[in-house]
Amino acid sequence: MAKYIVLYHADVSAEQQIEQSEEEGQAEMQEWMAWAGKVGAALLEFGSPLGNARSVSSARTTRSPSTAAGYSIVEAADADAAATLMDGHPHLKLGTIEVLETIELPGM
C-alpha cells in the first residue's frame, strides 16, 4: 500500500472558510467526519487547514499566493484507488482535491 498526500485547493483561504457561524461550522465538520468514517482505516492522518504560505528560494522568502487550503494523508493500493477515496468529499463543494503519491527513497 502506498501513501498519498491529499491537498485541498480553494480560491477562499482556510482562514476565510473558518469564518462562519457555529451552526455552519458544526454541519461542515459532520460532513467531514462522515467522509472520514466512510474512508475508515485508509485515512492515516485527518490533517488540518493550511495558511500563511511562503515561497523560499536561495535569494529570498516571499509571501506565496497558494490555493492549498488543507491536507490529509491516505493509504491506498494505487493512485486510482486513492482518488476514489475522494468520492463525495465535502471539500468538493468549494474547491478541488489533488492526490499526490509519496515515493519511498531507496535505502531509507
C-alpha positions, 0 to 999 in steps of 0.5 A: 500500500502506498501513501498519498498526500491529499491537498485541498485547493480553494480560491477562499483561504482556510482562514476565510472558510473558518469564518462562519457561524457555529451552526455552519461550522458544526454541519461542515465538520459532520460532513467531514467526519462522515467522509472520514468514517466512510474512508475508515482505516485508509485515512492515516492522518485527518490533517488540518487547514493550511495558511500563511504560505511562503515561497523560499528560494536561495535569494529570498522568502516571499509571501506565496499566493497558494490555493492549498487550503488543507491536507490529509494523508491516505493509504491506498493500493494505487493512485486510482484507488486513492482518488476514489477515496475522494468520492463525495468529499465535502471539500468538493463543494468549494474547491478541488482535491489533488492526490499526490503519491509519496515515493519511498527513497531507496535505502531509507 
